[in-house]
């Protein structure tokens, strides 16, 4: 059984900055991985596997240091899982093709472990 809790936050300016950075990292990785998936499918006719998405992360963190500093790795791994699920649902005919994320629309983030907010 999966359990999820939606909360509305009223962050301090410092916390808001951290959230904005995390949202940016999540959005950037989603768009990067989706683009890689589209290119791979156009070249080979096959979709990427979840292990490939997750395998990109260590190299990307070396290339883009802000990705390592501004966001937890478990959050980025959730992005990989969600993109893999979205792509599979598309091929099963259960959903539309995954879209690129924009900072002008709803933004969300998943923390797969327990999280505490400290003042």
C-alpha angles and dihedrals in degrees: 000000000000120000124201132177124198115204136179112226131205099194129191115244091264092049090046090055091051091050092048090052091048092048089051093051092048092048093046093050092047091052093044093050093043091052091049090049093051092048092047091050092049091051101041108015090235131102125238120257126238091250089059092053092049091043091060093063102076093049093045091051089055092050097041109038093184088065089061096044102042104044140039116248092229089059091054091047088056088055089054091050092048093049092048090050092047092051093048092048089052093054091047089054093243098115144016122266112286113262131219113259124244129197089226094068134058112312125202138173133196126215107193094196132054114289131200125194116215126193 
